[in-house]
Amino acid sequence: MRRRNVLKGMMAFAALQGLPLAGPSALAAARDLTQRVRPGRAGWPDAAQWRALSAAVGGNLMEVGPLLAACTADAHGSACQETLKNLRNPFYIGDQVGGTQVSGWLDAWTPAPSAYAVRARHAADVAAAVNFARDHRLRLVVKGTGHSYLGTSSAPDSLLIWTRPMHEIVLHDAFVGQGCQDAVEPAAAVSAGAGAMWIDLYHAVTTGGGRYVQGGGCTDVGVAGLVQSGGFGSLSKTFGTAAASLVEAEVVTADGQVRIANPRTNPDLFWALKGGGGGSWGVVTRLTLRTHPLPQYFGAAWGKVQAHSDEAYRRLIARFFAFYSDALLNPQWGEQVSFAPDNTLKISMVCQGLDKEQVRAVWQPFFAWMQSAPDDYKVVDPLGAGAMPARDWWSADKNHSLVRDPRAGAPAHHAWWEGDQDQVGAYLHGYDSLWLPAALLRAEGGGRLTAAVFAASRHKELGFHMNKGLAGAPATVLAAARDTATNPAVLEAFALVIIADGEGPAYPGQPGAGVNREAARKDARAIARATAELRRIAPGAGSYVSESNYFNVDWRRAYWGEHYARLRTIKDSYDPGGLFFVHHGVGSEDWSPDGFTQLR
């Protein structure tokens, strides 16, 4: 009731101020859009129109500067030094309207501030911004935390809708979606504003509530972006994807309408939001996700081993995949291992439901095999395995792998994984991913997987993210994932292999930062060669939209497979004018790479 009153008030105010309103002809008018406008060009809103938008959103319209603007003004000033001190703090970067978690990608994109941003507090603010952007033919960008490798939350000369302030969280003992009362049983769930991060949900649901919600591994990732991209977490083989956990969403579509999407209300839009890619369907303002009983324990296995020869390394690769297939390809285990050019195997695995002794018992045979051959293998980082109470997993007081946000006044539960530190602010040289089918494990007697992994690892480190493939998951998890827009290849994949590299922060305007572009391109070519070796055994392999190659020309099939045609139909229904544009998003083929010129 309150939301309807807010919307009515916003519309009445807009009428008085001369703001365009979304009426029955709004979508029809959008079909005539061929060129978006830039600052200083004919059609760009004048000062009075921007003031009217600011008033409509409660004064929460702001001009946007670069993240390092203070350093451009005075490289030695206190404001610049404060920014530089926090460049490796993901929560700080997410709190800046001009911040992006990645500082750029070689020959792909560079962080660039929007002209203006609406600091959205609720759906009415979002609707006002959507209507304004559509009717003034503006390039529109949506950002929560800015945690996009592909740069989809950054664009120059645009209007940004910044959802970070919308971070409220509500736990439900028995939630039923709007209009679903006669179709589903009430279930435990959690509702979160679009600006909430996964650490916020883990703190509320697990640390505080003693239950589990399927989310992302990186604690500072935004809830809305992850769900729309599919969303894998450490325990996806147990609980599925974040998208498959979606019960209901509130979303503002291109006509400025605030819609509910669930299995009974706007079911086509609901399906598209479950893995169809962020930034393509509208602005999600609230999501509700089902929660699960919390296992008693979460655990892990870790360590790093180096082979003394190439032949010993081939044996290590083969032995690990045999061990994985026999002991780890099940709902209990997730996360990753990596194979590198220096003949090392790094283990960073996570599990649920096993106590400390059970975890150690699983890994003891593999650890013993490596340690029994000191002439072939050297332990570089200590091997270990263990478990702890699951409720303490995201508690910085009890899990010492977490790094607290050190800023004064930061929420006490805001912390990131120590292992994710190198990702913060990274400048990418190259990045690619592909799903490897579990059939390769079953056929490994012929050694094709081992040979391909060895050959690829001559060029670059390969990260096998076992939790980002659903082979080995229960039938219920597979069925729920099948009812999402994610590429069905994930159902048969035992892992997503990620091959990527880069360097430390290199934001525009950052003092002393510079990229050796020749060396970076050499690095990118090595990534391409490593990926090509794996594609020999998995031709046509799909790729995960959030973690993928910016330059993938086959992105429609790679991201969504057979689902793309259906997604495109839904896109044309809810956003026929292409107001919502992101690089390699559904319908982006109709636009120039910068999203300003309609091609057809």
C-alpha positions as CSV (number, residue, x, y, z in Angstrom):
1,M,0.0,0.0,0.0
2,R,2.8,2.4,0.9
3,R,4.6,1.6,-2.4
4,R,1.6,2.5,-4.4
5,N,1.2,5.8,-2.5
6,V,4.9,6.6,-3.2
7,L,4.4,5.9,-6.9
8,K,1.3,8.0,-7.1
9,G,3.1,10.9,-5.4
10,M,6.1,10.7,-7.6
11,M,3.9,10.7,-10.7
12,A,1.9,13.7,-9.5
13,F,5.1,15.6,-8.7
14,A,6.5,14.8,-12.2
15,A,3.4,16.1,-13.8
16,L,3.8,19.4,-12.0
17,Q,7.5,19.7,-12.9
18,G,7.1,18.8,-16.5
19,L,8.8,15.4,-16.2
20,P,7.8,12.9,-18.9
21,L,5.5,10.2,-17.7
22,A,5.3,6.6,-18.9
23,G,1.9,6.2,-20.5
24,P,0.4,3.6,-22.8
25,S,2.5,4.9,-25.7
26,A,5.8,4.7,-23.8
27,L,7.0,1.4,-25.3
28,A,5.7,2.3,-28.7
29,A,7.7,5.5,-28.6
30,A,10.8,3.6,-27.5
31,R,10.7,1.6,-30.8
32,D,11.5,4.8,-32.7
33,L,14.8,5.3,-30.8
34,T,17.8,5.1,-33.2
35,Q,20.5,7.3,-31.5
36,R,21.0,8.0,-27.8
37,V,22.1,11.5,-26.9
38,R,25.3,12.7,-25.2
39,P,26.1,15.8,-23.1
40,G,26.3,18.9,-25.3
41,R,24.3,17.4,-28.1
42,A,20.8,18.3,-29.2
43,G,18.3,16.6,-27.0
44,W,20.5,16.4,-23.9
45,P,18.3,17.5,-20.9
46,D,18.7,21.1,-19.8
47,A,19.5,22.2,-16.3
48,A,15.8,22.6,-15.4
49,Q,15.0,19.1,-16.5
50,W,17.8,17.7,-14.4
51,R,16.6,19.7,-11.4
52,A,13.1,18.2,-11.9
53,L,14.5,14.7,-11.9
54,S,16.6,15.5,-8.8
55,A,13.4,16.7,-7.0
56,A,11.5,13.6,-8.1
57,V,14.2,11.4,-6.4
58,G,14.4,13.4,-3.2
59,G,17.5,15.2,-4.1
60,N,19.4,12.0,-4.8
61,L,20.7,13.0,-8.2
62,M,24.5,13.6,-8.3
63,E,27.1,14.3,-10.8
64,V,29.7,11.5,-11.1
65,G,33.5,11.8,-11.2
66,P,36.2,9.2,-11.7
67,L,37.2,7.1,-8.7
68,L,40.6,8.8,-8.7
69,A,39.3,12.3,-9.3
70,A,40.9,13.5,-6.1
71,C,44.3,12.4,-7.3
72,T,43.9,14.2,-10.6
73,A,43.2,17.4,-8.6
74,D,46.1,16.9,-6.1
75,A,48.2,13.7,-6.2
76,H,49.6,14.5,-2.8
77,G,46.4,15.7,-1.1
78,S,44.7,13.9,1.8
79,A,41.7,13.0,-0.3
80,C,43.9,11.3,-2.9
81,Q,45.9,9.4,-0.2
82,E,42.6,8.2,1.4
83,T,41.5,6.8,-2.0
84,L,44.8,5.1,-2.7
85,K,44.9,3.6,0.8
86,N,41.5,1.9,0.1
87,L,42.0,0.7,-3.5
88,R,42.4,-2.9,-2.2
89,N,39.3,-2.7,-0.1
90,P,36.3,-4.1,-2.1
91,F,33.7,-2.5,0.2
92,Y,35.3,0.9,-0.2
93,I,35.3,0.7,-4.0
94,G,31.6,-0.4,-3.9
95,D,30.7,2.5,-1.8
96,Q,32.0,5.0,-4.4
97,V,29.5,6.0,-7.1
98,G,32.3,6.0,-9.7
99,G,33.9,2.8,-8.4
100,T,34.4,-0.4,-10.3
101,Q,35.8,-3.6,-8.8
102,V,38.0,-4.1,-11.9
103,S,40.2,-1.3,-13.0
104,G,39.9,-2.2,-16.7
105,W,40.5,-4.8,-19.4
106,L,43.2,-4.6,-22.0
107,D,41.7,-3.4,-25.4
108,A,38.2,-4.0,-24.0
109,W,37.0,-1.4,-21.6
110,T,38.2,1.4,-19.2
111,P,36.3,2.6,-16.2
112,A,34.5,5.8,-17.2
113,P,32.0,7.8,-14.9
114,S,28.4,8.4,-15.9
115,A,27.4,12.0,-16.3
116,Y,24.8,11.7,-13.5
117,A,23.7,9.1,-11.1
118,V,20.5,8.5,-9.2
119,R,21.2,7.2,-5.7
120,A,18.1,5.0,-5.6
121,R,16.4,4.4,-2.3
122,H,13.3,2.5,-3.5
123,A,11.5,1.5,-6.6
124,A,9.9,4.9,-7.1
125,D,13.4,6.5,-7.5
126,V,14.2,3.8,-10.0
127,A,11.0,4.3,-12.0
128,A,11.6,8.1,-12.2
129,A,15.1,7.5,-13.5
130,V,14.0,4.9,-16.0
131,N,11.3,7.1,-17.4
132,F,13.7,10.1,-17.6
133,A,16.3,8.0,-19.4
134,R,13.8,6.5,-21.9
135,D,12.0,9.7,-22.7
136,H,15.3,11.8,-23.1
137,R,17.0,9.0,-25.1
138,L,19.8,8.6,-22.6
139,R,22.3,5.7,-22.2
140,L,21.2,4.0,-19.0
141,V,23.5,2.0,-16.7
142,V,22.6,0.0,-13.6
143,K,25.1,-0.6,-10.8
144,G,24.9,-2.2,-7.4
145,T,28.5,-3.0,-6.3
146,G,30.2,-2.5,-9.7
147,H,31.5,-6.1,-9.5
148,S,31.4,-6.7,-13.3
149,Y,34.5,-8.1,-15.1
150,L,32.9,-7.2,-18.5
151,G,32.4,-3.5,-17.4
152,T,28.6,-3.6,-17.7
153,S,28.1,-1.1,-14.8
154,S,30.3,1.6,-16.3
155,A,29.7,3.8,-19.3
156,P,30.6,7.4,-20.1
157,D,27.9,10.0,-21.0
158,S,25.2,7.9,-19.3
159,L,22.7,8.1,-16.5
160,L,23.5,5.7,-13.7
161,I,20.9,4.1,-11.5
162,W,22.9,3.2,-8.4
163,T,21.1,0.6,-6.2
164,R,23.7,0.3,-3.5
165,P,21.6,2.2,-0.9
166,M,18.8,-0.5,-1.2
167,H,20.3,-3.0,1.1
168,E,17.5,-3.9,3.5
169,I,17.1,-7.6,4.5
170,V,14.0,-9.4,5.8
171,L,13.8,-13.0,6.9
172,H,10.6,-15.0,6.4
173,D,9.5,-18.1,8.2
174,A,6.8,-18.8,5.6
175,F,6.9,-16.8,2.4
176,V,4.5,-17.2,-0.5
177,G,4.9,-15.1,-3.7
178,Q,2.2,-12.7,-4.8
179,G,-0.6,-14.6,-6.5
180,C,1.0,-18.0,-5.7
181,Q,-1.1,-18.8,-2.6
182,D,-2.9,-21.7,-4.3
183,A,0.2,-23.1,-6.1
184,V,3.0,-23.4,-3.5
185,E,3.5,-24.1,0.1
186,P,4.9,-21.4,2.4
187,A,8.6,-21.7,2.7
188,A,11.5,-20.1,4.7
189,A,13.1,-17.3,2.6
190,V,15.0,-14.1,2.7
191,S,14.2,-10.8,0.9
192,A,17.0,-8.4,0.0
193,G,17.2,-5.0,-1.6
194,A,19.1,-4.9,-4.9
195,G,22.1,-3.2,-3.2
196,A,22.7,-5.9,-0.6
197,M,25.9,-7.9,-0.8
198,W,26.2,-11.6,-0.1
199,I,28.1,-11.0,3.1
200,D,24.9,-9.2,4.3
201,L,22.8,-12.2,3.5
202,Y,25.2,-14.7,5.0
203,H,25.4,-12.6,8.2
204,A,21.6,-12.4,8.5
205,V,20.6,-15.9,7.3
206,T,23.5,-18.0,8.6
207,T,25.5,-16.3,11.3
208,G,22.3,-14.8,12.8
209,G,19.5,-17.1,11.7
210,G,21.2,-20.5,11.6
211,R,20.0,-21.3,8.0
212,Y,21.7,-21.2,4.6
213,V,21.1,-19.2,1.5
214,Q,22.8,-20.1,-1.8
215,G,24.9,-17.1,-2.9
216,G,28.3,-16.2,-4.3
217,G,31.7,-16.9,-3.1
218,C,33.0,-13.4,-3.1
219,T,31.4,-11.7,-0.2
220,D,31.2,-8.2,-1.7
221,V,29.3,-9.3,-4.9
222,G,25.8,-7.9,-5.2
223,V,22.9,-10.1,-4.7
224,A,20.9,-8.9,-7.7
225,G,23.7,-9.1,-10.2
226,L,24.7,-12.7,-9.2
227,V,21.1,-14.0,-9.4
228,Q,20.5,-12.5,-12.8
229,S,23.8,-14.1,-14.1
230,G,23.0,-17.5,-12.7
231,G,25.0,-17.4,-9.5
232,F,27.4,-20.1,-8.3
233,G,28.6,-20.4,-4.7
234,S,31.0,-22.8,-3.0
235,L,28.2,-25.3,-2.4
236,S,26.2,-25.2,-5.6
237,K,26.6,-28.9,-6.0
238,T,24.5,-29.2,-2.8
239,F,22.1,-26.3,-3.0
240,G,22.1,-25.3,-6.7
241,T,22.5,-21.9,-8.2
242,A,21.3,-18.6,-6.8
243,A,19.1,-18.2,-9.8
244,A,17.3,-21.5,-9.0
245,S,16.7,-20.2,-5.5
246,L,14.8,-17.2,-6.7
247,V,11.2,-17.1,-5.4
248,E,10.1,-13.6,-6.4
249,A,11.6,-10.4,-7.7
250,E,10.4,-6.8,-7.8
251,V,11.7,-5.1,-11.0
252,V,11.2,-1.8,-12.8
253,T,10.8,-2.4,-16.5
254,A,11.5,-0.1,-19.5
255,D,8.0,1.4,-19.4
256,G,8.6,2.6,-15.8
257,Q,6.3,0.1,-14.3
258,V,7.1,-1.6,-11.0
259,R,6.4,-5.3,-11.6
260,I,6.4,-8.4,-9.5
261,A,7.9,-11.5,-11.2
262,N,7.3,-15.0,-9.9
263,P,6.0,-18.3,-11.3
264,R,2.4,-16.9,-11.4
265,T,2.9,-13.2,-12.1
266,N,4.9,-12.3,-15.2
267,P,6.4,-15.8,-15.3
268,D,8.3,-15.2,-18.5
269,L,10.1,-12.2,-17.0
270,F,10.7,-14.3,-13.8
271,W,12.4,-17.0,-15.9
272,A,14.6,-14.5,-17.8
273,L,15.8,-13.0,-14.5
274,K,17.0,-16.4,-13.4
275,G,20.3,-16.4,-15.3
276,G,19.4,-14.3,-18.3
277,G,22.1,-11.8,-17.6
278,G,22.1,-8.7,-15.4
279,G,21.2,-5.3,-16.8
280,S,19.1,-6.6,-19.7
281,W,15.5,-6.9,-18.3
282,G,15.0,-3.9,-16.1
283,V,16.2,-2.7,-12.7
284,V,15.7,-5.3,-10.0
285,T,14.9,-3.6,-6.8
286,R,14.2,-6.5,-4.4
287,L,14.6,-10.3,-4.5
288,T,13.3,-13.1,-2.4
289,L,15.3,-16.3,-2.2
290,R,14.5,-19.6,-0.5
291,T,16.7,-20.6,2.4
292,H,17.7,-24.1,3.5
293,P,18.5,-26.0,6.7
294,L,22.1,-25.3,7.7
295,P,24.5,-28.3,7.8
296,Q,26.3,-28.7,11.1
297,Y,29.7,-28.3,9.5
298,F,31.5,-26.5,6.7
299,G,35.0,-27.7,5.9
300,A,37.9,-27.3,3.6
301,A,41.0,-28.9,2.1
302,W,44.1,-27.0,1.1
303,G,47.7,-27.1,0.1
304,K,50.1,-26.9,-2.9
305,V,52.3,-29.6,-4.4
306,Q,55.0,-29.3,-7.1
307,A,56.1,-32.1,-9.4
308,H,59.8,-32.4,-10.1
309,S,59.4,-33.5,-13.7
310,D,56.8,-33.2,-16.5
311,E,56.2,-36.9,-16.4
312,A,55.5,-36.8,-12.7
313,Y,53.2,-33.9,-13.3
314,R,51.2,-35.8,-15.8
315,R,50.8,-38.6,-13.2
316,L,49.7,-36.1,-10.6
317,I,47.1,-34.6,-13.0
318,A,45.7,-38.1,-13.8
319,R,45.7,-39.2,-10.1
320,F,43.9,-36.1,-9.0
321,F,41.1,-36.5,-11.6
322,A,40.7,-40.2,-10.6
323,F,40.5,-39.2,-7.0
324,Y,38.1,-36.4,-7.7
325,S,35.8,-38.7,-9.7
326,D,35.8,-41.3,-7.0
327,A,35.6,-39.2,-3.8
328,L,34.6,-35.6,-4.6
329,L,32.1,-35.6,-7.5
330,N,29.2,-35.4,-5.2
331,P,27.0,-32.9,-3.4
332,Q,29.4,-32.4,-0.5
333,W,32.4,-30.8,-2.3
334,G,32.9,-27.6,-4.2
335,E,35.4,-24.8,-4.9
336,Q,38.6,-25.3,-6.9
337,V,42.0,-26.6,-7.7
338,S,44.5,-25.1,-10.1
339,F,47.2,-26.5,-12.4
340,A,50.1,-24.1,-13.3
341,P,53.1,-23.9,-15.7
342,D,55.5,-24.5,-12.8
343,N,54.0,-28.1,-12.5
344,T,52.1,-27.3,-9.3
345,L,48.7,-28.4,-8.1
346,K,47.0,-26.0,-5.7
347,I,44.0,-27.2,-3.7
348,S,41.4,-24.9,-2.3
349,M,38.3,-27.1,-1.8
350,V,35.3,-26.6,0.4
351,C,32.7,-29.0,1.7
352,Q,29.5,-29.3,3.8
353,G,28.1,-31.8,6.2
354,L,31.4,-33.5,7.2
355,D,33.2,-33.1,10.5
356,K,36.9,-32.6,10.9
357,E,37.8,-36.3,11.0
358,Q,35.5,-37.2,8.0
359,V,37.1,-34.4,5.9
360,R,40.6,-35.7,6.7
361,A,39.6,-39.2,6.0
362,V,38.4,-38.2,2.5
363,W,41.7,-36.6,1.6
364,Q,44.2,-38.9,3.4
365,P,44.6,-41.3,0.5
366,F,45.5,-38.6,-2.0
367,F,47.8,-36.7,0.4
368,A,49.5,-40.0,1.3
369,W,50.1,-40.9,-2.4
370,M,51.8,-37.6,-3.0
371,Q,53.8,-37.7,0.2
372,S,55.0,-41.2,-0.5
373,A,57.0,-40.1,-3.5
374,P,59.4,-37.4,-2.4
375,D,61.5,-37.9,-5.4
376,D,58.6,-36.8,-7.6
377,Y,56.7,-34.3,-5.5
378,K,57.5,-31.5,-3.1
379,V,54.9,-30.0,-0.7
380,V,55.2,-26.2,-1.4
381,D,52.4,-25.1,0.9
382,P,51.3,-27.4,3.8
383,L,48.6,-29.9,3.0
384,G,45.6,-29.9,5.3
385,A,41.9,-30.6,5.8
386,G,39.4,-29.8,8.5
387,A,36.0,-28.4,9.4
388,M,34.2,-25.9,11.7
389,P,30.7,-25.1,12.7
390,A,28.9,-23.9,9.7
391,R,27.3,-21.0,11.5
392,D,30.8,-19.5,12.1
393,W,31.9,-19.7,8.4
394,W,31.2,-16.1,7.7
395,S,32.1,-14.7,11.1
396,A,35.3,-12.7,11.0
397,D,35.7,-13.3,14.7
398,K,35.9,-17.1,14.2
399,N,37.1,-17.6,10.6
400,H,40.6,-16.2,10.2
401,S,40.5,-16.5,6.4
402,L,38.3,-13.4,6.4
403,V,39.7,-9.8,6.2
404,R,37.6,-7.2,8.0
405,D,36.8,-3.9,6.4
406,P,39.1,-1.7,8.5
407,R,37.3,1.6,7.9
408,A,35.9,3.4,10.9
409,G,32.1,2.8,11.1
410,A,32.1,-0.1,8.7
411,P,29.6,-2.9,9.6
412,A,31.4,-5.4,11.9
413,H,30.4,-8.3,9.6
414,H,31.8,-6.8,6.4
415,A,34.8,-8.9,5.5
416,W,36.3,-10.5,2.4
417,W,38.2,-13.7,1.8
418,E,41.9,-13.4,2.0
419,G,42.2,-15.5,-1.1
420,D,40.2,-13.0,-3.1
421,Q,42.5,-10.1,-2.3
422,D,44.3,-10.1,-5.7
423,Q,41.0,-9.7,-7.5
424,V,40.3,-6.3,-5.9
425,G,41.0,-3.5,-8.5
426,A,42.7,-5.9,-10.9
427,Y,43.5,-4.8,-14.4
428,L,42.7,-7.8,-16.7
429,H,45.0,-8.8,-19.5
430,G,42.7,-11.6,-20.6
431,Y,40.0,-13.9,-19.3
432,D,38.2,-17.0,-20.6
433,S,36.1,-19.8,-19.2
434,L,34.5,-23.0,-20.4
435,W,32.4,-25.8,-18.9
436,L,34.0,-29.3,-19.1
437,P,31.5,-32.2,-19.3
438,A,31.7,-35.0,-16.8
439,A,31.9,-37.4,-19.7
440,L,35.6,-36.5,-19.9
441,L,36.1,-37.9,-16.4
442,R,34.3,-41.1,-17.3
443,A,36.5,-41.5,-20.4
444,E,39.7,-40.6,-18.7
445,G,41.1,-44.1,-19.1
446,G,42.3,-42.9,-22.5
447,G,44.1,-39.9,-20.8
448,R,42.5,-37.2,-23.1
449,L,41.7,-34.9,-20.1
450,T,45.1,-35.3,-18.5
451,A,46.9,-34.6,-21.8
452,A,44.8,-31.5,-22.5
453,V,45.3,-30.1,-19.0
454,F,49.0,-30.7,-19.2
455,A,49.2,-29.0,-22.6
456,A,47.1,-26.1,-21.5
457,S,49.0,-25.6,-18.3
458,R,52.2,-25.1,-20.3
459,H,50.8,-21.7,-21.3
460,K,48.8,-20.5,-18.2
461,E,47.4,-21.5,-14.8
462,L,44.0,-23.3,-15.1
463,G,41.5,-22.8,-12.3
464,F,39.0,-25.7,-12.1
465,H,36.0,-24.4,-10.3
466,M,34.2,-27.6,-9.4
467,N,31.2,-25.8,-7.8
468,K,30.4,-24.0,-11.1
469,G,29.5,-27.3,-12.8
470,L,26.4,-29.2,-11.5
471,A,27.4,-32.8,-12.5
472,G,27.3,-34.8,-9.3
473,A,24.4,-32.7,-7.8
474,P,21.1,-34.3,-6.6
475,A,18.3,-34.7,-9.0
476,T,16.3,-31.9,-7.3
477,V,19.1,-29.4,-7.8
478,L,19.5,-30.4,-11.5
479,A,15.7,-30.0,-12.0
480,A,15.7,-26.5,-10.4
481,A,18.7,-25.4,-12.5
482,R,17.0,-26.8,-15.7
483,D,14.2,-24.3,-15.0
484,T,16.5,-21.3,-15.3
485,A,17.9,-19.4,-18.3
486,T,21.5,-20.6,-17.7
487,N,23.1,-22.6,-20.5
488,P,21.9,-26.2,-20.0
489,A,25.6,-27.3,-20.5
490,V,26.1,-26.6,-16.8
491,L,24.0,-29.6,-15.9
492,E,26.5,-32.0,-17.5
493,A,29.7,-30.1,-16.5
494,F,31.9,-31.2,-13.6
495,A,33.7,-27.9,-13.5
496,L,34.0,-24.4,-15.0
497,V,37.7,-23.9,-16.0
498,I,38.8,-20.2,-15.7
499,I,42.0,-19.1,-17.4
500,A,42.8,-15.4,-16.6
501,D,45.5,-13.1,-15.6
502,G,46.3,-9.4,-15.1
503,E,48.0,-7.1,-12.7
504,G,47.3,-4.8,-9.8
505,P,45.1,-1.8,-9.9
506,A,45.5,0.5,-12.8
507,Y,42.6,2.9,-12.6
508,P,42.5,6.0,-14.8
509,G,44.2,8.8,-13.0
510,Q,46.0,6.5,-10.5
511,P,49.4,8.0,-9.7
512,G,52.3,5.7,-10.9
513,A,50.0,3.2,-12.5
514,G,50.8,2.1,-16.0
515,V,50.3,-0.9,-18.1
516,N,52.9,-2.5,-20.4
517,R,50.5,-3.1,-23.2
518,E,52.9,-5.2,-25.2
519,A,53.6,-7.6,-22.2
520,A,49.8,-7.6,-21.4
521,R,49.0,-8.7,-25.0
522,K,51.5,-11.4,-24.8
523,D,49.8,-12.6,-21.6
524,A,46.4,-12.5,-23.4
525,R,47.8,-14.6,-26.2
526,A,49.0,-17.2,-23.7
527,I,45.5,-17.3,-22.2
528,A,44.0,-17.9,-25.7
529,R,46.4,-20.7,-26.4
530,A,45.6,-22.4,-23.1
531,T,41.9,-22.2,-23.7
532,A,42.4,-23.6,-27.2
533,E,44.0,-26.7,-25.8
534,L,40.9,-27.5,-23.7
535,R,38.5,-26.7,-26.5
536,R,40.1,-29.6,-28.4
537,I,38.5,-32.0,-26.0
538,A,35.3,-29.9,-25.4
539,P,34.4,-28.3,-28.7
540,G,31.5,-25.9,-28.5
541,A,31.8,-25.7,-24.7
542,G,29.6,-23.1,-23.0
543,S,30.9,-20.3,-20.9
544,Y,29.6,-18.5,-17.7
545,V,28.3,-15.0,-18.5
546,S,29.8,-13.4,-15.4
547,E,33.2,-14.9,-15.8
548,S,34.0,-15.0,-19.5
549,N,35.8,-13.6,-22.5
550,Y,34.9,-10.1,-23.4
551,F,35.7,-10.8,-27.1
552,N,33.7,-14.1,-27.4
553,V,32.0,-13.8,-30.8
554,D,29.8,-16.8,-30.0
555,W,28.5,-15.3,-26.8
556,R,24.8,-16.0,-27.4
557,R,25.3,-19.8,-27.7
558,A,28.1,-19.9,-25.1
559,Y,26.1,-18.1,-22.4
560,W,22.6,-19.4,-23.0
561,G,22.7,-22.2,-25.5
562,E,19.3,-23.2,-26.7
563,H,17.6,-20.7,-24.4
564,Y,18.7,-17.6,-26.4
565,A,15.8,-17.5,-28.8
566,R,13.3,-17.6,-25.9
567,L,15.3,-14.9,-24.0
568,R,15.2,-12.7,-27.1
569,T,11.5,-13.0,-27.4
570,I,11.1,-11.9,-23.8
571,K,13.5,-9.0,-24.3
572,D,11.4,-7.8,-27.2
573,S,8.3,-8.0,-25.1
574,Y,9.5,-6.0,-22.1
575,D,12.1,-3.8,-23.6
576,P,11.3,-3.4,-27.4
577,G,13.4,-0.2,-27.6
578,G,16.5,-1.6,-26.0
579,L,16.7,0.8,-23.1
580,F,18.6,-1.7,-21.1
581,F,21.9,-2.4,-22.9
582,V,25.0,-4.3,-21.6
583,H,27.9,-5.7,-23.5
584,H,26.9,-9.1,-24.8
585,G,23.6,-9.0,-23.1
586,V,20.4,-10.3,-24.7
587,G,19.5,-7.9,-27.6
588,S,22.8,-6.1,-27.6
589,E,23.4,-7.3,-31.1
590,D,21.0,-4.5,-32.2
591,W,23.3,-1.8,-31.0
592,S,26.8,-0.4,-31.5
593,P,29.4,-1.6,-29.0
594,D,29.0,1.6,-26.9
595,G,25.3,1.2,-26.8
596,F,24.6,4.6,-28.4
597,T,23.5,3.7,-31.9
598,Q,20.8,1.4,-32.9
599,L,21.9,-0.8,-35.8
600,R,18.5,-2.3,-36.8
